[in-house]
Amino acid sequence: MTERPSLRERRRQETRSAISWAAIRLAVERGLAHVTIEDIATEAGVSPRTVNNYFSSKAEAIAARHHDRAQGIADLLRARPAGEPLWEAVTEAALARFEADRAESTPDPLWTQGVQLMIAEPALQGEFQKANVAAEIALAQAIADRTGTDAERDLHPVLVATAAGAAIRAAMVHWMRAEPPVSFSSVLRAAFGAVTVDLP
């Protein structure tokens, strides 16, 4: 069973999430080059020093959302019923985590256009790559814990985590470009379903 985080740790996570979301919102609305640490601090309701205590740059703050979501999927996976098939458990954990993040079932065109411009920023590419690696490590460890394997020595947990990460990234790209707009959960479920054809 996953240990419940302390009140202090929950508050730290809430502050971290607020700063990351503020950075994302401002970068989508204005463009990354037109956002400062002071802007992010004001948007998040904290001091610039607090922003700098959590993140070394605005790019890191933006990419942190991806890493934190992946850790959330890993935590939810550990909490899934023990007898549930692995890929089904991974799918449901991912869907639950994304559904918890989204207030709307279909994307707003202006928002997705801004997101596409934001993620194309060269300054963000390195941070996104680091976040992807950290995300797959976290998920692989959760899969290894569930299956009694070793994430550092065994192929299977790493393979499943990498496939899940690829499915999530592909679903995100498709969701943002879909015309007419569709719900992310439907795209993500379809992506995971397609993967199971070759990776039961």
Buried (B, 14 or more C-beta within 10 A) or exposed (E): EEEEEEEEEEEEBEBBBBBBBBBBBBBBBEEBEEBEBEBBBBBBEBEBEBBEEBBEBBBBBBBBBBBBBBBBBBBBBBEBEEEBEBBEBBBBBBBBBBEEEEEEEBBEEEBBEBBEEBBEBEEBEEBBEBBBEBBBBBBBBBBBBBBEBEBEEBEBBBEBBBBBBBBBBBBBEBBBEBEEBBBBBBBBBBBBEEBBEEBE
